Amino acid sequence: MNSLVASFATLDVSRYPDVHSYADDLDALLWVLMVVGESGVAATVTAAQASELLVEVFRRDMTRQRAAHLLRGAKGLVAEKALGKDTTYLLLKKGVDQVLMNGGGVLVVEPEQAFTALQRLDGILVSFKGDVLLCDPYVDDKSLTRLATIPVACRIKLLTLKVSDPAHFRGKLQAYIKQYGNLEVRTDTAGTIHDRYLIDDGTLWSLGTSLSNIGKKQSLIVKLGGDLRAVMKPGFMARWNTAKVWS
């Protein structure tokens, strides 16, 4: 067992999506590049090394030739770097976004690695399309900072119970709307919301804590199935239509 494989085999990868959940071989290779980069095991790896890690550590079939072919064609997802006679690969942000969106959909947020978790959360938010629905009982100005990552073309509906420091939030909200113009905030006067979740045109994500508190304590961000999304979206809209516009 070479030193790279030995080092990789000792890593705790439980906070990442299961590499075996990827149907696409390219996504599995991108997963390896993400873990290698975030763990500091190596700055970059060759296609041969990436395939070896999949085979030796995770027992997932991947020939060196196929790995090289897939990574060479992953334009915009990886960056190529020459290392002597070899070509090594580094995962780009768009590649990280693809890994997170296509994986098992579970992001474990550890406070000791909060910055990395927030970067990965931003990768999810920036991929949203269409109307974005956020149910979050408790919000503050830091919630707006996270929402600013969502593409401006998306219309955001934020349903809450309580706004912390209303005067401060009002000022930040006015500035946000002036710059982006894509957010409306309403309060559920019936007090029937509890769970925190995000819905866009194609996905549903369950949040273990309020958007503004992600990274402070251990929590989970979980991608749920389309069947649950089909149930949750009408329920959100029913509450939204009877909620009071926050001002």
The 8 nearest C-alpha neighbors of each residue, nearest first, counted from 0:
[[1, 5, 4, 2, 3, 55, 6, 8],
 [2, 0, 4, 3, 5, 6, 51, 7],
 [1, 3, 5, 4, 6, 0, 7, 8],
 [4, 2, 6, 5, 1, 7, 40, 41],
 [3, 5, 7, 1, 6, 2, 52, 8],
 [6, 4, 2, 8, 3, 7, 1, 0],
 [7, 5, 3, 8, 4, 9, 2, 40],
 [8, 6, 4, 9, 10, 5, 3, 40],
 [7, 9, 5, 6, 10, 56, 4, 11],
 [10, 8, 7, 6, 11, 5, 4, 12],
 [11, 9, 7, 8, 12, 6, 38, 13],
 [10, 12, 13, 9, 14, 8, 7, 15],
 [11, 13, 14, 15, 10, 34, 16, 17],
 [12, 14, 15, 11, 16, 17, 107, 10],
 [15, 13, 107, 12, 106, 16, 108, 11],
 [16, 14, 13, 12, 17, 106, 105, 107],
 [17, 15, 103, 102, 105, 18, 104, 14],
 [16, 18, 19, 20, 103, 15, 102, 13],
 [17, 19, 20, 27, 21, 16, 30, 102],
 [18, 20, 17, 21, 59, 22, 27, 57],
 [21, 19, 17, 18, 103, 102, 22, 16],
 [22, 20, 23, 19, 102, 18, 27, 26],
 [21, 23, 20, 24, 19, 26, 27, 101],
 [22, 24, 21, 26, 25, 27, 101, 20],
 [25, 23, 27, 26, 28, 22, 21, 61],
 [26, 24, 28, 27, 23, 69, 29, 70],
 [25, 27, 29, 28, 24, 23, 98, 30],
 [28, 26, 30, 24, 25, 29, 18, 21],
 [29, 27, 25, 31, 30, 26, 24, 49],
 [28, 30, 26, 32, 31, 27, 25, 33],
 [31, 29, 27, 33, 28, 32, 98, 26],
 [32, 30, 28, 34, 29, 33, 35, 49],
 [31, 33, 29, 35, 30, 34, 90, 36],
 [34, 32, 30, 36, 31, 35, 37, 90],
 [33, 35, 37, 31, 36, 32, 38, 30],
 [36, 34, 32, 38, 40, 33, 37, 41],
 [35, 37, 33, 39, 34, 38, 42, 32],
 [36, 38, 34, 39, 35, 33, 115, 40],
 [39, 37, 35, 40, 36, 34, 10, 41],
 [38, 40, 41, 36, 37, 35, 42, 34],
 [41, 39, 38, 35, 6, 7, 36, 42],
 [42, 40, 39, 43, 35, 36, 44, 3],
 [41, 43, 36, 39, 40, 44, 35, 89],
 [42, 44, 89, 88, 41, 87, 45, 36],
 [45, 43, 87, 88, 48, 49, 46, 41],
 [44, 46, 87, 48, 47, 86, 88, 49],
 [45, 47, 67, 49, 66, 48, 50, 63],
 [46, 48, 63, 50, 45, 49, 51, 66],
 [47, 49, 51, 45, 46, 50, 44, 52],
 [50, 48, 46, 52, 51, 47, 45, 44],
 [49, 51, 53, 47, 61, 52, 48, 63],
 [52, 50, 48, 54, 49, 53, 55, 47],
 [51, 53, 49, 55, 56, 50, 54, 4],
 [52, 54, 57, 50, 59, 51, 56, 55],
 [53, 55, 58, 59, 51, 52, 60, 57],
 [56, 54, 52, 58, 51, 53, 57, 4],
 [55, 57, 52, 53, 8, 54, 58, 4],
 [58, 56, 53, 59, 54, 55, 52, 18],
 [59, 57, 54, 55, 56, 53, 60, 52],
 [60, 58, 54, 53, 57, 61, 19, 55],
 [61, 59, 54, 58, 62, 53, 50, 57],
 [60, 62, 50, 59, 54, 63, 66, 65],
 [63, 61, 65, 64, 50, 66, 60, 47],
 [64, 62, 47, 66, 65, 50, 67, 46],
 [63, 65, 67, 62, 66, 68, 47, 46],
 [64, 66, 68, 62, 67, 63, 69, 61],
 [67, 65, 63, 69, 46, 68, 64, 50],
 [68, 66, 46, 64, 70, 65, 69, 71],
 [67, 69, 65, 71, 66, 70, 64, 72],
 [70, 68, 66, 72, 71, 67, 25, 65],
 [69, 71, 73, 72, 67, 68, 66, 46],
 [72, 70, 68, 69, 73, 67, 74, 79],
 [71, 73, 69, 70, 74, 68, 67, 76],
 [74, 72, 70, 76, 71, 77, 69, 75],
 [75, 73, 76, 72, 77, 71, 78, 70],
 [74, 76, 77, 73, 93, 91, 78, 94],
 [75, 77, 94, 91, 93, 74, 73, 90],
 [78, 76, 90, 91, 89, 75, 73, 88],
 [77, 79, 89, 88, 90, 91, 80, 76],
 [78, 80, 88, 87, 86, 89, 77, 81],
 [81, 79, 87, 86, 88, 82, 78, 89],
 [80, 82, 86, 85, 83, 87, 79, 84],
 [83, 81, 85, 86, 84, 80, 87, 45],
 [82, 84, 85, 81, 86, 80, 87, 45],
 [83, 85, 82, 86, 81, 87, 80, 45],
 [86, 84, 82, 83, 81, 87, 45, 80],
 [87, 85, 81, 80, 45, 82, 79, 88],
 [86, 88, 45, 44, 80, 43, 79, 81],
 [87, 89, 79, 43, 44, 78, 45, 80],
 [90, 88, 78, 43, 77, 91, 32, 79],
 [89, 91, 77, 32, 94, 33, 76, 78],
 [92, 90, 77, 94, 76, 93, 95, 89],
 [93, 91, 95, 94, 96, 90, 76, 122],
 [94, 92, 96, 76, 95, 91, 97, 75],
 [93, 95, 76, 97, 91, 92, 96, 90],
 [94, 96, 92, 98, 97, 93, 99, 91],
 [97, 95, 122, 93, 99, 94, 98, 100],
 [98, 96, 94, 100, 95, 99, 101, 93],
 [99, 97, 95, 101, 96, 100, 102, 26],
 [100, 98, 96, 102, 97, 101, 95, 104],
 [99, 101, 97, 98, 102, 96, 104, 123],
 [102, 100, 98, 99, 97, 103, 21, 104],
 [103, 101, 104, 99, 16, 100, 98, 21],
 [102, 104, 16, 20, 105, 17, 101, 21],
 [103, 105, 222, 102, 221, 16, 99, 106],
 [106, 104, 221, 220, 103, 16, 222, 107],
 [105, 107, 220, 219, 14, 108, 221, 15],
 [108, 106, 14, 219, 218, 109, 105, 220],
 [109, 107, 218, 217, 116, 219, 214, 106],
 [108, 110, 217, 112, 111, 113, 107, 214],
 [111, 109, 113, 214, 216, 112, 215, 217],
 [112, 110, 109, 113, 214, 114, 108, 215],
 [113, 111, 110, 109, 115, 114, 116, 108],
 [112, 114, 214, 110, 116, 115, 111, 109],
 [115, 113, 117, 116, 112, 118, 214, 111],
 [114, 116, 118, 117, 113, 112, 119, 37],
 [115, 117, 113, 119, 118, 114, 108, 120],
 [118, 116, 120, 114, 119, 115, 113, 121],
 [117, 119, 121, 115, 116, 120, 114, 122],
 [118, 120, 122, 116, 121, 117, 115, 123],
 [121, 119, 117, 123, 122, 118, 116, 124],
 [120, 122, 124, 118, 123, 119, 125, 117],
 [121, 123, 119, 96, 120, 125, 124, 118],
 [124, 122, 120, 121, 126, 125, 96, 119],
 [125, 123, 121, 149, 126, 127, 122, 148],
 [124, 126, 149, 122, 127, 148, 123, 150],
 [125, 127, 124, 123, 122, 128, 96, 149],
 [128, 126, 124, 125, 199, 149, 123, 129],
 [127, 129, 200, 199, 153, 126, 130, 131],
 [130, 128, 153, 200, 199, 131, 154, 127],
 [129, 131, 154, 153, 199, 155, 200, 132],
 [132, 130, 199, 155, 198, 154, 156, 129],
 [133, 131, 156, 198, 197, 155, 157, 199],
 [134, 132, 197, 157, 196, 156, 158, 135],
 [133, 135, 158, 195, 196, 157, 159, 197],
 [134, 136, 195, 159, 137, 209, 133, 158],
 [137, 135, 159, 160, 161, 193, 134, 192],
 [138, 136, 161, 135, 162, 159, 160, 209],
 [139, 137, 162, 142, 163, 161, 211, 135],
 [138, 140, 163, 141, 142, 162, 168, 211],
 [139, 141, 168, 142, 143, 171, 144, 138],
 [142, 140, 144, 211, 143, 139, 145, 138],
 [143, 141, 211, 140, 145, 144, 139, 210],
 [142, 144, 146, 141, 140, 145, 147, 139],
 [145, 143, 141, 147, 142, 146, 140, 148],
 [144, 146, 142, 143, 147, 148, 141, 210],
 [147, 145, 143, 148, 144, 149, 142, 124],
 [146, 148, 144, 145, 149, 143, 150, 151],
 [149, 147, 146, 125, 145, 124, 121, 150],
 [148, 150, 125, 124, 147, 146, 151, 127],
 [151, 149, 152, 153, 125, 148, 127, 128],
 [150, 152, 153, 179, 149, 181, 154, 180],
 [151, 153, 150, 154, 129, 181, 128, 149],
 [154, 152, 129, 151, 130, 150, 128, 155],
 [153, 155, 130, 181, 131, 182, 152, 129],
 [156, 154, 131, 182, 181, 132, 130, 153],
 [155, 157, 132, 183, 182, 133, 184, 131],
 [158, 156, 184, 133, 134, 132, 183, 185],
 [157, 159, 134, 185, 186, 184, 133, 135],
 [160, 158, 136, 186, 135, 161, 187, 137],
 [161, 159, 136, 186, 187, 137, 190, 162],
 [160, 162, 137, 159, 136, 163, 138, 186],
 [161, 163, 138, 165, 139, 137, 164, 160],
 [162, 164, 139, 165, 138, 161, 137, 168],
 [163, 165, 167, 166, 168, 162, 139, 169],
 [164, 166, 168, 167, 163, 162, 169, 139],
 [167, 165, 169, 168, 164, 170, 163, 171],
 [168, 166, 170, 169, 165, 164, 171, 140],
 [167, 169, 165, 171, 140, 170, 166, 172],
 [170, 168, 172, 166, 167, 171, 165, 173],
 [169, 171, 173, 167, 168, 172, 174, 166],
 [170, 172, 168, 174, 173, 169, 175, 140],
 [173, 171, 175, 169, 174, 170, 168, 176],
 [172, 174, 176, 170, 175, 171, 177, 169],
 [173, 175, 177, 171, 172, 176, 178, 170],
 [176, 174, 172, 178, 173, 177, 179, 171],
 [177, 175, 180, 179, 173, 178, 174, 172],
 [176, 178, 174, 175, 180, 179, 173, 172],
 [179, 177, 175, 176, 180, 174, 173, 181],
 [178, 180, 176, 181, 175, 177, 151, 182],
 [181, 179, 176, 177, 182, 178, 175, 151],
 [180, 182, 154, 179, 155, 151, 176, 153],
 [183, 181, 155, 156, 180, 154, 176, 184],
 [182, 184, 156, 157, 155, 185, 181, 244],
 [185, 183, 157, 245, 158, 244, 156, 182],
 [184, 186, 244, 245, 158, 243, 242, 157],
 [187, 185, 159, 243, 160, 242, 158, 188],
 [186, 188, 242, 189, 190, 160, 159, 243],
 [187, 189, 190, 186, 242, 243, 160, 191],
 [190, 188, 187, 191, 242, 192, 238, 241],
 [191, 189, 188, 187, 192, 160, 193, 186],
 [190, 192, 189, 193, 187, 188, 238, 160],
 [193, 191, 190, 194, 136, 187, 160, 134],
 [192, 194, 136, 195, 191, 135, 190, 134],
 [195, 193, 192, 196, 135, 134, 136, 206],
 [196, 194, 135, 134, 206, 205, 209, 193],
 [195, 197, 205, 206, 134, 204, 133, 194],
 [198, 196, 133, 204, 132, 203, 205, 134],
 [199, 197, 203, 132, 131, 202, 204, 133],
 [198, 200, 131, 202, 201, 130, 128, 127],
 [201, 199, 129, 128, 130, 202, 198, 131],
 [200, 202, 199, 203, 128, 198, 225, 127],
 [203, 201, 199, 198, 200, 204, 225, 228],
 [202, 204, 198, 223, 228, 197, 222, 205],
 [205, 203, 222, 197, 221, 196, 223, 206],
 [204, 206, 196, 221, 220, 195, 222, 197],
 [207, 205, 220, 195, 196, 208, 219, 204],
 [206, 208, 219, 218, 220, 205, 195, 209],
 [209, 207, 206, 213, 212, 210, 218, 195],
 [208, 210, 212, 211, 135, 137, 213, 195],
 [209, 211, 212, 213, 142, 208, 135, 145],
 [210, 212, 142, 141, 209, 213, 138, 139],
 [213, 211, 209, 210, 215, 214, 208, 216],
 [214, 212, 210, 215, 211, 208, 209, 216],
 [213, 215, 113, 110, 216, 108, 212, 109],
 [216, 214, 110, 213, 212, 217, 113, 109],
 [217, 215, 110, 214, 218, 109, 213, 108],
 [216, 218, 109, 108, 110, 214, 215, 219],
 [219, 217, 207, 108, 107, 216, 208, 220],
 [218, 220, 107, 207, 106, 108, 221, 206],
 [219, 221, 206, 106, 205, 105, 207, 107],
 [222, 220, 105, 205, 204, 104, 219, 223],
 [221, 223, 204, 104, 203, 105, 205, 224],
 [224, 222, 203, 204, 221, 227, 225, 205],
 [225, 223, 226, 227, 228, 222, 203, 202],
 [224, 226, 228, 227, 229, 202, 223, 203],
 [227, 225, 229, 228, 224, 230, 223, 231],
 [228, 226, 230, 229, 225, 224, 231, 223],
 [227, 229, 225, 231, 230, 226, 203, 232],
 [228, 230, 226, 227, 231, 232, 225, 233],
 [231, 229, 227, 228, 232, 233, 226, 234],
 [232, 230, 228, 234, 233, 229, 227, 235],
 [231, 233, 235, 234, 230, 229, 228, 236],
 [234, 232, 236, 235, 231, 237, 230, 229],
 [235, 233, 231, 237, 232, 236, 238, 230],
 [234, 236, 232, 238, 233, 237, 239, 231],
 [235, 237, 239, 233, 238, 234, 240, 232],
 [236, 238, 234, 240, 239, 235, 233, 241],
 [239, 237, 235, 236, 241, 240, 242, 234],
 [238, 240, 236, 242, 237, 241, 235, 158],
 [239, 241, 237, 238, 242, 236, 243, 235],
 [240, 242, 238, 239, 243, 237, 187, 188],
 [243, 241, 187, 239, 186, 240, 185, 238],
 [244, 242, 185, 186, 245, 187, 241, 188],
 [243, 245, 185, 184, 246, 186, 242, 183],
 [246, 244, 185, 184, 243, 186, 183, 242],
 [245, 244, 169, 184, 185, 165, 243, 172]]
